[in-house]
Amino acid sequence: MSNEKRDVRVLAGLIGGTGIVFLAERLFQVPGQGADILPLPIAQAVLDLGCAGIVLAGSRVLRPVVLAITVLGALLQMVILLGGGAAGSFVLAVVLAVAQVYALVLLNT
């Protein structure tokens, strides 16, 4: 397998994985905070999975859309960081924000 194909798969995994992990983490918080916290994680998971599909399909026309959604995902995680909360949520938000920024770097190379 060539390095380019591997990089594309890593990029798609990062983008799709961050949305799924964020949604899973919020699902664990539903019993304590209620279902009001779910619309944003669901939207991000759907958008991230769509972006992962676009990356795997190799559509260069939609690359700016993927960049914009990835930037918004990273900003969302940084807002969660600034909002405080439990230590586990804080650490996960740091990891997800770093993954989103790394995905941006891979998108631009």
KOLTIBA-188918 format. One record per residue (C-alpha): residue in three letters; chain; residue number from 0; x, y, z. Coordinates in nm, 4 decimals. Layout:
BEGIN
+--------+--------+-----+----------+----------+----------+
: residu : chaine : num :       px :       py :       pz :
+--------+--------+-----+----------+----------+----------+
:    ALA :      A : NUM :        X :        Y :        Z :
...
+--------+--------+-----+----------+----------+----------+
This chain:
BEGIN
+--------+--------+-----+----------+----------+----------+
: residu : chaine : num :       px :       py :       pz :
+--------+--------+-----+----------+----------+----------+
:    MET :      A :   0 :   0.0000 :   0.0000 :   0.0000 :
:    SER :      A :   1 :   0.1385 :   0.3388 :  -0.0929 :
:    ASN :      A :   2 :   0.1985 :   0.6118 :   0.1624 :
:    GLU :      A :   3 :  -0.0592 :   0.8362 :  -0.0048 :
:    LYS :      A :   4 :  -0.3386 :   0.5819 :   0.0365 :
:    ARG :      A :   5 :  -0.2373 :   0.5239 :   0.3963 :
:    ASP :      A :   6 :  -0.2424 :   0.8981 :   0.4660 :
:    VAL :      A :   7 :  -0.5907 :   0.9275 :   0.3148 :
:    ARG :      A :   8 :  -0.7174 :   0.6429 :   0.5328 :
:    VAL :      A :   9 :  -0.5579 :   0.7922 :   0.8447 :
:    LEU :      A :  10 :  -0.7152 :   1.1283 :   0.7618 :
:    ALA :      A :  11 :  -1.0597 :   0.9754 :   0.7086 :
:    GLY :      A :  12 :  -1.0241 :   0.7770 :   1.0304 :
:    LEU :      A :  13 :  -0.9274 :   1.0876 :   1.2250 :
:    ILE :      A :  14 :  -1.2140 :   1.2955 :   1.0932 :
:    GLY :      A :  15 :  -1.4779 :   1.0246 :   1.1310 :
:    GLY :      A :  16 :  -1.3378 :   0.8972 :   1.4585 :
:    THR :      A :  17 :  -1.3439 :   1.2332 :   1.6324 :
:    GLY :      A :  18 :  -1.7144 :   1.2740 :   1.5620 :
:    ILE :      A :  19 :  -1.7978 :   0.9237 :   1.6824 :
:    VAL :      A :  20 :  -1.5876 :   0.9544 :   1.9988 :
:    PHE :      A :  21 :  -1.7414 :   1.2939 :   2.0793 :
:    LEU :      A :  22 :  -2.0922 :   1.1513 :   2.0356 :
:    ALA :      A :  23 :  -2.0108 :   0.8445 :   2.2480 :
:    GLU :      A :  24 :  -1.8684 :   1.0619 :   2.5254 :
:    ARG :      A :  25 :  -2.1812 :   1.2792 :   2.5287 :
:    LEU :      A :  26 :  -2.4061 :   0.9710 :   2.5323 :
:    PHE :      A :  27 :  -2.2405 :   0.8680 :   2.8588 :
:    GLN :      A :  28 :  -2.3277 :   1.2095 :   3.0027 :
:    VAL :      A :  29 :  -2.6993 :   1.1922 :   2.9100 :
:    PRO :      A :  30 :  -2.8143 :   1.0299 :   3.2367 :
:    GLY :      A :  31 :  -2.6628 :   1.3156 :   3.4362 :
:    GLN :      A :  32 :  -2.7345 :   1.6112 :   3.2071 :
:    GLY :      A :  33 :  -3.0345 :   1.5047 :   3.0022 :
:    ALA :      A :  34 :  -3.0808 :   1.4619 :   2.6287 :
:    ASP :      A :  35 :  -3.0505 :   1.8374 :   2.5636 :
:    ILE :      A :  36 :  -2.6759 :   1.7938 :   2.5074 :
:    LEU :      A :  37 :  -2.7156 :   1.5530 :   2.2120 :
:    PRO :      A :  38 :  -2.8096 :   1.7628 :   1.9039 :
:    LEU :      A :  39 :  -2.4635 :   1.9174 :   1.8591 :
:    PRO :      A :  40 :  -2.2663 :   1.5904 :   1.8955 :
:    ILE :      A :  41 :  -2.5065 :   1.4152 :   1.6575 :
:    ALA :      A :  42 :  -2.4663 :   1.6930 :   1.4008 :
:    GLN :      A :  43 :  -2.0882 :   1.6844 :   1.4327 :
:    ALA :      A :  44 :  -2.0797 :   1.3050 :   1.4005 :
:    VAL :      A :  45 :  -2.2936 :   1.3142 :   1.0847 :
:    LEU :      A :  46 :  -2.0839 :   1.5936 :   0.9304 :
:    ASP :      A :  47 :  -1.7559 :   1.4250 :   1.0253 :
:    LEU :      A :  48 :  -1.8641 :   1.0917 :   0.8797 :
:    GLY :      A :  49 :  -1.9701 :   1.2711 :   0.5623 :
:    CYS :      A :  50 :  -1.6312 :   1.4397 :   0.5459 :
:    ALA :      A :  51 :  -1.4566 :   1.1059 :   0.5964 :
:    GLY :      A :  52 :  -1.6560 :   0.9680 :   0.3032 :
:    ILE :      A :  53 :  -1.5591 :   1.2673 :   0.0893 :
:    VAL :      A :  54 :  -1.1920 :   1.2181 :   0.1758 :
:    LEU :      A :  55 :  -1.2070 :   0.8462 :   0.0961 :
:    ALA :      A :  56 :  -1.3848 :   0.9185 :  -0.2329 :
:    GLY :      A :  57 :  -1.1042 :   1.1574 :  -0.3241 :
:    SER :      A :  58 :  -1.3239 :   1.4540 :  -0.4146 :
:    ARG :      A :  59 :  -1.0919 :   1.7536 :  -0.4411 :
:    VAL :      A :  60 :  -1.3836 :   1.9852 :  -0.5269 :
:    LEU :      A :  61 :  -1.5340 :   1.9373 :  -0.1796 :
:    ARG :      A :  62 :  -1.2029 :   1.9746 :   0.0041 :
:    PRO :      A :  63 :  -1.2827 :   2.3338 :   0.1187 :
:    VAL :      A :  64 :  -1.6055 :   2.2037 :   0.2747 :
:    VAL :      A :  65 :  -1.4105 :   1.9356 :   0.4612 :
:    LEU :      A :  66 :  -1.1618 :   2.2000 :   0.5779 :
:    ALA :      A :  67 :  -1.4418 :   2.4246 :   0.7066 :
:    ILE :      A :  68 :  -1.6161 :   2.1436 :   0.8938 :
:    THR :      A :  69 :  -1.2873 :   2.0285 :   1.0455 :
:    VAL :      A :  70 :  -1.2073 :   2.3818 :   1.1628 :
:    LEU :      A :  71 :  -1.5528 :   2.4089 :   1.3193 :
:    GLY :      A :  72 :  -1.5019 :   2.0735 :   1.4935 :
:    ALA :      A :  73 :  -1.1694 :   2.1877 :   1.6371 :
:    LEU :      A :  74 :  -1.3264 :   2.5151 :   1.7531 :
:    LEU :      A :  75 :  -1.6113 :   2.3255 :   1.9176 :
:    GLN :      A :  76 :  -1.3659 :   2.1153 :   2.1158 :
:    MET :      A :  77 :  -1.1760 :   2.4281 :   2.2210 :
:    VAL :      A :  78 :  -1.4993 :   2.5889 :   2.3434 :
:    ILE :      A :  79 :  -1.5637 :   2.2779 :   2.5520 :
:    LEU :      A :  80 :  -1.2129 :   2.3148 :   2.6939 :
:    LEU :      A :  81 :  -1.2809 :   2.6733 :   2.7952 :
:    GLY :      A :  82 :  -1.6155 :   2.5780 :   2.9494 :
:    GLY :      A :  83 :  -1.4554 :   2.3642 :   3.2168 :
:    GLY :      A :  84 :  -1.6279 :   2.0554 :   3.3457 :
:    ALA :      A :  85 :  -1.5115 :   1.7131 :   3.4540 :
:    ALA :      A :  86 :  -1.1488 :   1.6153 :   3.4150 :
:    GLY :      A :  87 :  -1.2366 :   1.3291 :   3.1801 :
:    SER :      A :  88 :  -1.4283 :   1.5602 :   2.9473 :
:    PHE :      A :  89 :  -1.1422 :   1.8068 :   2.9567 :
:    VAL :      A :  90 :  -0.8807 :   1.5472 :   2.8611 :
:    LEU :      A :  91 :  -1.0999 :   1.4030 :   2.5871 :
:    ALA :      A :  92 :  -1.1669 :   1.7518 :   2.4467 :
:    VAL :      A :  93 :  -0.7898 :   1.8148 :   2.4360 :
:    VAL :      A :  94 :  -0.7298 :   1.4882 :   2.2486 :
:    LEU :      A :  95 :  -1.0153 :   1.5531 :   2.0042 :
:    ALA :      A :  96 :  -0.9027 :   1.9124 :   1.9407 :
:    VAL :      A :  97 :  -0.5483 :   1.7931 :   1.8685 :
:    ALA :      A :  98 :  -0.6834 :   1.5227 :   1.6363 :
:    GLN :      A :  99 :  -0.8924 :   1.7801 :   1.4474 :
:    VAL :      A : 100 :  -0.5934 :   2.0132 :   1.4098 :
:    TYR :      A : 101 :  -0.3762 :   1.7221 :   1.2907 :
:    ALA :      A : 102 :  -0.6481 :   1.6354 :   1.0377 :
:    LEU :      A : 103 :  -0.6290 :   1.9956 :   0.9152 :
:    VAL :      A : 104 :  -0.2548 :   1.9590 :   0.8683 :
:    LEU :      A : 105 :  -0.3044 :   1.6365 :   0.6724 :
:    LEU :      A : 106 :  -0.5725 :   1.8021 :   0.4580 :
:    ASN :      A : 107 :  -0.3364 :   2.0814 :   0.3646 :
:    THR :      A : 108 :  -0.0488 :   1.8539 :   0.2598 :
+--------+--------+-----+----------+----------+----------+
